[in-house]
Amino acid sequence: MTRPRVKPEHRPYRLDNGTIRIGGEIYGLASEIEDPNGHAWHALQLMDGTRTRGEIVTALADRCPNSAELVTTLLDSGHVEDASAAPPAELAPDELDRYARNAAYFRWASLRPREPSWAPQLLLKRARVVVLGLGGTGSHAAWALTAAGVGAVHCVDGDRVELSNLNRQTLYGEEDVGRPKVDVATERLRAVNSHVEVTGENRRIGSPAELAGLITGFDVLALCADEPREPDGIRRWANRACAAAGIPWVGGGYEGPQLSVGVFAPGFPCYECLRAEGERQGRMTDSGWPGVLSTSGGLSGLLTAHAVISLLTGIPDVAPGYAYGLNLVAPDDQIFVRFPARDGCDVCSA
């Protein structure tokens, strides 16, 4: 790191007892540093992007005998960035402008030491994602992934736009009723972000083999379709196809006011393990039943897209193999479910 600088979103401050809090008040990002001699505070003040690492160590040496070790610890904390890091040439000038807020978010949310602010955006730009199903969940997910700058978004749906879709499916308007959803969706998404390769297929996935063929060459599957239904439906197909292909997948949806997203990847407990234990404990529901608002459909799609972005960037770095979500009629009932893989699971052990 050439010129260390404390991330502006992680600006440190002192508590009454002299302890330093850095990273703000957001759970999972803040750190506390015991600093009885004031050495860490002085080091952080020197990390303003105008000095090299060696200059900071030298400036601290008179009062702090272990200044080099202290500086290394602070640099490895994830609260410091390199002020001299140049934007990557792979991103065009208008992309740097378009994604500036993305970069600020990733800088804030990431605690990976010394990762350049634009590194997560490059991971998105290089990624290819399939969005299967362009209804309430899928239309919002496809929009969010395109807006965020995922390099290639492939949309798949076999339905036509209906008037009843328009209460929640953000990509369509009254003039689109009767048109294939995928045709409208690809038009609208290309208008959102010309830097993203948006493609589409007007088709239904009718078998596990068709799903396995669909995901070939992609990095993540965003499963937003709900038919055929479980227990032996499209999520089971996705679980097995993605495990065989070695790619992660996210399944999102809603059951009335309950919104849920499952995040799965090879090497971690699979969907079938989570479902089996969830059903045993009475904590598993299906998605896609009638009863949805623009807000609930939108939230389920945005949660799905956020999980895909997290898988692609590693921010936050949460191990797959879980489901999470919201209950809109009970805001204090947040959902998070994770179970270990079952003994003898033929997906997890493959």
C-alpha positions in Angstrom: 0.0 0.0 0.0 1.7 3.2 -1.2 -0.3 6.0 0.5 -2.5 4.7 3.3 -5.8 6.5 3.9 -8.6 5.7 6.4 -11.7 5.1 4.3 -13.9 8.2 4.7 -16.9 6.0 5.7 -14.7 4.4 8.5 -13.5 7.6 10.1 -12.4 6.9 13.6 -13.5 8.6 16.8 -12.6 8.2 20.5 -14.9 6.9 23.2 -14.9 8.5 26.6 -12.6 5.8 28.0 -10.0 6.5 25.2 -10.9 3.4 23.1 -11.0 4.1 19.4 -14.0 3.0 17.4 -13.4 2.8 13.6 -15.9 1.7 11.0 -19.0 3.6 12.2 -21.9 2.0 14.1 -23.0 -0.6 11.5 -22.9 -4.1 12.9 -20.3 -6.2 11.3 -18.1 -3.3 10.2 -17.1 -1.5 13.3 -13.9 -2.3 15.3 -12.7 -1.1 18.7 -9.0 -0.5 19.4 -7.7 -0.3 22.9 -5.3 2.7 22.8 -4.0 3.6 26.3 -0.9 5.5 24.9 -2.6 7.2 22.0 -0.3 5.6 19.5 -3.1 4.1 17.3 -5.0 7.4 17.2 -1.8 9.2 16.1 -1.2 6.6 13.4 -4.7 6.9 12.1 -4.5 10.7 11.9 -1.3 10.3 9.8 -3.1 8.0 7.4 -4.7 10.7 5.3 -3.4 9.7 1.9 -0.5 12.2 1.8 2.2 10.0 3.4 3.8 6.7 2.4 3.8 3.8 4.8 7.5 4.4 5.6 6.9 8.0 6.4 4.1 7.1 8.8 6.3 4.5 10.5 9.1 7.1 10.9 6.7 9.8 12.2 5.5 7.4 14.9 8.9 6.0 15.8 9.8 8.5 18.5 6.8 7.8 20.6 5.9 4.3 19.6 8.8 1.7 19.6 6.7 -0.9 17.7 5.5 1.6 15.1 6.0 -0.7 12.1 4.0 -3.5 13.7 1.2 -1.0 14.7 1.0 0.3 11.1 0.8 -3.2 9.7 -2.0 -4.1 12.1 -4.0 -1.0 11.0 -3.4 -1.7 7.3 -4.6 -5.2 7.7 -7.8 -4.2 9.5 -9.7 -3.4 6.4 -10.5 0.1 7.4 -7.7 1.6 5.3 -7.3 2.0 1.5 -4.5 3.1 -0.8 -5.1 6.7 -1.8 -2.7 6.3 -4.8 -4.6 3.5 -6.4 -5.7 4.5 -9.9 -9.0 3.4 -11.4 -8.6 0.3 -13.6 -8.3 0.8 -17.4 -10.9 -1.9 -17.9 -13.6 0.5 -16.8 -14.4 3.3 -19.3 -14.6 6.9 -18.0 -18.4 6.9 -18.1 -18.5 3.6 -16.2 -16.4 5.2 -13.4 -19.0 7.9 -13.2 -22.0 5.5 -13.5 -20.6 3.1 -10.8 -19.1 5.7 -8.4 -21.8 5.0 -5.8 -21.2 1.2 -6.2 -17.5 1.8 -5.5 -18.4 3.8 -2.4 -20.7 1.1 -1.2 -18.2 -1.7 -1.7 -15.4 0.4 0.0 -17.7 0.9 3.0 -19.0 -2.7 3.2 -15.7 -4.6 2.5 -13.1 -5.3 5.2 -10.8 -7.1 2.8 -7.3 -5.6 3.5 -5.9 -3.5 0.7 -8.5 -4.4 -1.8 -8.7 -1.5 -4.3 -12.1 0.3 -4.3 -12.8 -0.7 -7.8 -11.9 -4.4 -7.5 -15.5 -5.6 -6.7 -16.9 -3.6 -9.7 -14.4 -5.4 -12.0 -15.7 -8.8 -10.7 -19.2 -7.7 -11.6 -18.2 -6.5 -15.0 -16.5 -9.9 -15.8 -19.5 -11.9 -14.5 -22.3 -13.7 -16.5 -25.6 -14.3 -14.8 -28.8 -16.2 -15.9 -32.1 -14.8 -14.6 -34.7 -17.5 -15.0 -38.2 -16.1 -14.6 -39.2 -12.5 -15.2 -42.1 -12.0 -12.9 -42.4 -10.0 -9.7 -39.1 -11.3 -8.4 -37.2 -11.8 -11.6 -38.0 -8.4 -13.2 -36.7 -6.5 -10.3 -33.6 -8.9 -10.0 -32.8 -8.5 -13.7 -33.1 -4.7 -13.4 -30.9 -4.5 -10.3 -28.2 -6.7 -11.8 -28.1 -4.7 -15.0 -28.0 -1.4 -13.1 -25.2 -2.7 -10.9 -23.0 -3.5 -13.9 -23.0 -7.3 -14.1 -21.2 -7.9 -17.5 -23.8 -10.2 -19.0 -27.4 -10.8 -18.0 -29.3 -13.5 -19.8 -33.1 -13.4 -19.3 -35.3 -16.5 -19.7 -39.1 -16.6 -19.5 -41.8 -18.2 -21.6 -44.8 -16.0 -20.6 -46.5 -13.0 -22.1 -47.2 -9.8 -20.3 -50.7 -9.7 -18.7 -52.6 -6.8 -17.2 -52.4 -8.5 -13.8 -48.6 -8.5 -13.9 -48.4 -4.7 -13.9 -49.0 -4.3 -10.1 -45.5 -5.6 -9.4 -43.5 -6.4 -12.5 -41.4 -3.3 -13.0 -40.1 -3.8 -16.6 -43.6 -3.8 -18.3 -46.2 -1.2 -19.1 -49.8 -1.2 -20.4 -48.6 -1.0 -24.0 -46.7 -4.3 -23.5 -49.8 -6.5 -22.6 -49.7 -9.5 -24.9 -46.0 -9.2 -25.8 -43.5 -11.9 -24.8 -42.0 -10.8 -21.4 -38.4 -11.6 -22.5 -38.7 -9.3 -25.6 -39.9 -6.4 -23.4 -37.4 -7.1 -20.6 -34.4 -7.2 -22.9 -35.4 -3.9 -24.5 -35.9 -2.1 -21.2 -32.7 -3.5 -19.7 -30.5 -2.5 -22.6 -31.8 1.0 -22.2 -30.8 0.9 -18.5 -27.2 0.1 -19.1 -25.5 -0.1 -22.5 -22.3 -1.5 -20.9 -24.1 -4.7 -20.0 -24.7 -7.5 -22.6 -28.4 -8.3 -22.2 -29.7 -11.4 -24.0 -32.9 -13.4 -23.7 -34.7 -16.5 -24.6 -38.5 -16.9 -24.9 -38.8 -20.4 -23.5 -40.0 -22.5 -20.6 -37.6 -24.8 -18.8 -39.4 -28.1 -18.8 -36.8 -30.6 -17.5 -33.7 -30.9 -15.4 -31.7 -31.5 -18.6 -32.9 -28.2 -20.1 -31.9 -26.3 -17.0 -28.5 -27.9 -17.0 -28.0 -26.8 -20.6 -29.2 -23.3 -19.8 -26.6 -22.5 -17.2 -23.6 -23.7 -19.2 -21.0 -21.0 -19.4 -22.5 -18.8 -16.7 -21.2 -17.9 -13.2 -24.5 -17.7 -11.2 -28.1 -18.7 -11.7 -30.7 -16.3 -10.3 -33.8 -18.6 -10.0 -36.9 -16.5 -9.9 -39.3 -19.0 -11.5 -41.6 -21.1 -9.2 -42.9 -23.8 -11.5 -42.8 -26.7 -11.4 -43.3 -26.6 -7.7 -41.5 -28.5 -5.0 -40.8 -31.0 -3.6 -39.5 -32.3 -6.9 -39.7 -29.1 -8.9 -37.5 -26.4 -10.4 -35.5 -25.6 -7.2 -34.5 -29.2 -6.9 -33.5 -29.2 -10.6 -31.4 -26.1 -10.0 -29.8 -27.6 -6.9 -28.6 -30.6 -8.8 -27.7 -28.8 -12.1 -25.7 -26.1 -10.4 -23.9 -28.6 -8.2 -23.0 -30.7 -11.3 -21.8 -27.5 -13.1 -19.9 -26.2 -10.1 -21.7 -22.8 -10.0 -23.6 -21.1 -7.2 -27.3 -20.2 -7.4 -29.8 -18.0 -5.6 -33.5 -18.7 -5.4 -35.8 -15.9 -4.5 -39.6 -15.4 -4.1 -42.5 -14.7 -1.8 -45.4 -16.4 0.0 -47.7 -13.5 0.7 -46.0 -11.1 3.0 -43.0 -13.5 3.7 -40.1 -12.9 1.4 -37.2 -15.4 1.2 -33.9 -15.9 -0.6 -31.8 -19.1 -0.6 -28.1 -18.9 -1.4 -26.3 -22.1 -2.4 -22.9 -23.2 -3.8 -20.9 -26.3 -4.3 -19.0 -27.3 -1.2 -21.7 -26.0 1.2 -25.0 -27.5 2.5 -27.4 -27.7 -0.5 -31.0 -26.7 -1.0 -32.3 -30.2 -0.5 -30.6 -30.5 2.9 -31.9 -27.1 4.0 -35.4 -27.9 2.8 -35.5 -31.4 4.5 -34.5 -30.0 7.9 -36.6 -26.9 7.4 -39.7 -29.0 6.8 -38.9 -31.2 9.7 -38.9 -28.1 12.0 -41.8 -26.5 10.2 -39.6 -23.6 9.0 -39.8 -24.0 5.2 -42.3 -22.4 2.8 -42.8 -22.4 -0.9 -42.7 -19.2 -3.0 -44.8 -17.7 -5.7 -48.3 -18.1 -4.3 -50.9 -15.4 -5.2 -50.9 -12.3 -3.0 -48.2 -9.8 -3.8 -47.7 -6.0 -3.8 -45.4 -4.0 -5.9 -43.3 -3.6 -2.7 -43.2 -7.3 -1.8 -42.4 -8.4 -5.3 -39.8 -5.7 -5.6 -38.1 -6.5 -2.3 -37.9 -10.2 -3.1 -36.2 -9.4 -6.4 -33.8 -6.9 -4.9 -32.9 -9.3 -2.1 -32.2 -11.9 -4.8 -30.0 -9.6 -6.8 -28.2 -8.5 -3.7 -27.4 -12.1 -2.9 -26.1 -12.7 -6.5 -23.9 -9.5 -6.2 -22.6 -10.8 -2.8 -21.6 -14.2 -4.3 -19.8 -12.5 -7.2 -17.9 -9.9 -5.1 -17.5 -11.7 -1.8 -19.1 -8.7 -0.1 -20.2 -9.6 2.5 -18.2 -12.7 2.8 -21.0 -15.1 4.1 -20.7 -18.8 3.4 -23.5 -20.1 1.2 -26.0 -22.8 2.3 -28.6 -20.6 4.0 -32.0 -18.9 3.5 -32.9 -15.4 4.7 -35.7 -12.9 4.3 -38.3 -10.7 5.8 -41.9 -11.0 7.1 -43.7 -7.8 6.1 -46.5 -8.3 8.6 -44.0 -8.8 11.5 -40.9 -6.6 11.0 -39.3 -8.1 14.1 -39.5 -11.6 12.6 -36.4 -11.6 10.4 -35.6 -15.0 8.8 -32.3 -16.7 8.8 -32.0 -20.5 8.4 -28.9 -22.6 8.1 -28.5 -26.3 8.6 -25.6 -28.7 8.2 -25.5 -31.0 5.2 -27.3 -34.4 5.8 -25.2 -37.5 6.1 -25.2 -39.3 2.7 -26.6 -36.4 0.7 -25.9 -37.3 -2.9 -25.6 -33.6 -3.9 -23.3 -32.4 -1.1 -21.1 -35.5 -1.3 -20.8 -35.4 -5.1 
